[in-house]
Amino acid sequence: MSNVKFEHLFAPLQVGPMLVPNRICETTNTINSSMVPGEIDDNFREHHAAKARGGTGWIGSETWLLNLPFPPETPDEVGLAVGFAAHFATYQSPAFIEGWTKFCDEVHEAGAVAIAQLTHLSAVWSPSPVPVIGAQDFTPHILGDEEIEFCLNTYADAATVAKDAGADGVEIHCAHETLAYSFLSPVTNKRTDQWGGGPRERIRFVVEVLERVRKRIGNELALGIRISGKEFREGGYDNLEMREMLYYIGETGLLDFADIDVGHCWGAPSYVPSSYYGHAEFREVGKAARADLDPKIAVLFTGRINDPVIAEELIKDGYCDLVGMVRAGIADPEFANKAREGRLMEIRRCISCTRCIDEASEPMTFPYAPTCSINPVVGHELRWKEQYQPVDEPKRVVVVGGGLAGCEAARVAAMRGHQVTLLDQGKRLGGQLLIAAKAPGRDDFEDQVYFEENEMERLGVDVRLETSVDIDAIKALSAEAVVVATGSIPRVPNDVSGIDLPHVVQGWDVMQGKASTGDRVAVISQEDYYETPCVAEFLAEREKQVEVFHKSTHLGSEIARYSVAMVLSRMERCGVIVHPNLVLTQVQADGLEFVSSFGGHTYRKEGFDSVVLVYGSVPQHDLYDQLKAEGSIPQVYVAGSAWLPRFMAEATQHGASIGLVI
Ligand SMILES: Cc1cc2nc3c(=O)[nH]c(=O)nc-3n(C[C@H](O)[C@H](O)[C@H](O)COP(=O)(O)O)c2cc1C
């Protein structure tokens, strides 16, 4: 039991007419949990209401996209430009309203409040002909008066629906790359009519929205805005100008709360900050907002707060009145209750790997399901509800391999009542996670190792480390079920001559201090996610001169738009030179031969002390094959990378799924 007292975090707060039971907020996160596009289905309700039941006081769930439906003459692009529009709520559909009403009831039953976020999110039109998203290559259509009028009214119409459906508050989304943001920003609003000008003029669109919404919801619902605390954009508004705009908006008397965050949906920082950022790194914007605002207007600050201890401090030290903790609740929907009950060791802290937002914006799974790298229940809530059952007859279960898949298989099997032994040849649990955590900016990944270690102890799993395992060892444990989670080993390309020269080493070995590199290092990559930039940065941090030769069009081509800018900017900052579109064909003592990925051109590069390979990995399932062939153990499973090396989320899912069915 922890001694930390959360006196501030669990104090209720009156926000306008709404009593928020504590200060922990799930700000809106469109993780696309509904499996019926545009509706609020059981998956949605189970995903978000679980957080309310887990003690989160404010449930922002998913945004209401107002783009759809538009007048018939509007081009399709306005609705579709957000890419995943079909999954966002379409607030005029009766099924959506019915689903939302049911959802609000569930949130209220759990003692929390439900907030509806109203959003116009389409970068194809804007106040001025300036790309809304920095990385876009087209000029948006300039909004005419009728179109502005149409948009203003949709906020009011949607707010009426939210009120009727039982929401406690309405939030107008004025941050990120929304339409309201593009009116607030001096970069995207160059208008010289009544909608543009200085800070006092650029707020006009937002004030107009608030007035129309307030007319519909009266004083029965809380009303607020989400606003970026400062723009990290050439010519964008800073913290001072945000304060000024917020002050003017607050002066109207229309605001009950201001929800402040920082970042863009494309660029660094992203508004879903990865582990490369400090915890609550941009907290100053919360304090800045509070400086001028009427104290009756509650300030909510969000951004990489994964720990209730940090959240408590932010409130105590005056950075904000309410704390946004979105991914904290994705990783562990019960974290708030655990904190209140002093069970801090049981909290599975978000490691800020950004898989959730990456998946939501550029799906990696098919068919799509929301995912979390460390919480296997996300996206499978209904299945867990049905399948997660204590066992009638506990079995002796042996899990071989203590990486994510093995740990999750052991944890879930033990939670269900099995008697579990977990064997690993390493000194510590964690497997590949321990390697990843050595990369700069990835130390939070180790939190998941602590979580698994604590859970094994709490659940009475018999963990045996530095143990090598064969069939006899498993039989000696009288195993009735075995999970082989023996992971993978780095891939060595078999079509490259000279690959066995002594100066060729593996990225994993370098990260673990098992191989040295000299000062001039060529990293050769056929891996498109985080591993290559992590290895390169690890070396650069040790003052090596690093050049990456990469098969794809750019490094990290599988990292989604929210996160990739940060990764690439870190490469620049630490001086890593990246050569795309090259495949290694030959290693010689004094040089490397490449062929272009897309043409037939060959290239030669010289001047490296070592060659570091990042080619992904190959599964290790010999033990599984042997156990299956031997046939004496009734249940034998293969899990995680031993089945197929993929990402953390897949390993977690696979291991936990096996734990569910043993
Ligand atoms: C999957 C996902 C979807 C999100 N969608 C929205 C959204 O629709 N509207 C919004 O204002 N913020 C959205 N956010 C941002 C969150 O509200 C929050 O500001 C962000 O996750 C940082 O908080 P955290 O560090 O506590 O996760 C989203 C975040 C995630 C992870």
The ligand as an SDF file (V2000), in Angstrom:
LIG
                    3D

 31 33  0  0  0  0  0  0  0  0999 V2000
   -6.1700    7.5770  -29.9990 C   0  0  0  0  0  0  0  0  0  0  0  0
   -6.2820    9.0330  -29.6550 C   0  0  0  0  0  0  0  0  0  0  0  0
   -7.2210    9.8170  -30.2990 C   0  0  0  0  0  0  0  0  0  0  0  0
   -7.3430   11.1760  -29.9790 C   0  0  0  0  0  0  0  0  0  0  0  0
   -8.3510   11.9160  -30.5340 N   0  0  0  0  0  0  0  0  0  0  0  0
   -8.5720   13.1890  -30.1120 C   0  0  0  0  0  0  0  0  0  0  0  0
   -9.7110   13.9260  -30.5450 C   0  0  0  0  0  0  0  0  0  0  0  0
  -10.5470   13.4400  -31.3000 O   0  0  0  0  0  0  0  0  0  0  0  0
   -9.8510   15.1910  -30.0750 N   0  0  0  0  0  0  0  0  0  0  0  0
   -8.9460   15.7720  -29.2270 C   0  0  0  0  0  0  0  0  0  0  0  0
   -9.1240   16.9130  -28.8360 O   0  0  0  0  0  0  0  0  0  0  0  0
   -7.8670   15.0910  -28.7920 N   0  0  0  0  0  0  0  0  0  0  0  0
   -7.6630   13.8140  -29.1890 C   0  0  0  0  0  0  0  0  0  0  0  0
   -6.6190   13.1000  -28.6770 N   0  0  0  0  0  0  0  0  0  0  0  0
   -5.6700   13.7560  -27.7570 C   0  0  0  0  0  0  0  0  0  0  0  0
   -6.0050   13.4920  -26.2920 C   0  0  0  0  0  0  0  0  0  0  0  0
   -7.1750   14.1520  -25.8920 O   0  0  0  0  0  0  0  0  0  0  0  0
   -4.8570   13.9760  -25.3920 C   0  0  0  0  0  0  0  0  0  0  0  0
   -4.7560   15.3530  -25.4950 O   0  0  0  0  0  0  0  0  0  0  0  0
   -3.5320   13.3280  -25.7380 C   0  0  0  0  0  0  0  0  0  0  0  0
   -3.6740   11.9340  -25.8140 O   0  0  0  0  0  0  0  0  0  0  0  0
   -2.4470   13.6550  -24.7020 C   0  0  0  0  0  0  0  0  0  0  0  0
   -2.8560   13.2250  -23.4400 O   0  0  0  0  0  0  0  0  0  0  0  0
   -2.2280   11.8970  -22.7280 P   0  0  0  0  0  0  0  0  0  0  0  0
   -0.7540   12.1170  -22.6860 O   0  0  0  0  0  0  0  0  0  0  0  0
   -2.8650   11.8780  -21.3900 O   0  0  0  0  0  0  0  0  0  0  0  0
   -2.5960   10.7430  -23.5860 O   0  0  0  0  0  0  0  0  0  0  0  0
   -6.4740   11.7530  -29.0070 C   0  0  0  0  0  0  0  0  0  0  0  0
   -5.5330   10.9420  -28.3680 C   0  0  0  0  0  0  0  0  0  0  0  0
   -5.4330    9.6030  -28.6720 C   0  0  0  0  0  0  0  0  0  0  0  0
   -4.4180    8.7580  -27.9360 C   0  0  0  0  0  0  0  0  0  0  0  0
  1  2  1  0
  2  3  1  0
  2 30  2  0
  3  4  2  0
  4  5  1  0
  4 28  1  0
  5  6  2  0
  6  7  1  0
  6 13  1  0
  7  8  2  0
  7  9  1  0
  9 10  1  0
 10 11  2  0
 10 12  1  0
 12 13  2  0
 13 14  1  0
 14 15  1  0
 14 28  1  0
 15 16  1  0
 16 17  1  0
 16 18  1  0
 18 19  1  0
 18 20  1  0
 20 21  1  0
 20 22  1  0
 22 23  1  0
 23 24  1  0
 24 25  2  0
 24 26  1  0
 24 27  1  0
 28 29  2  0
 29 30  1  0
 30 31  1  0
M  END
$$$$
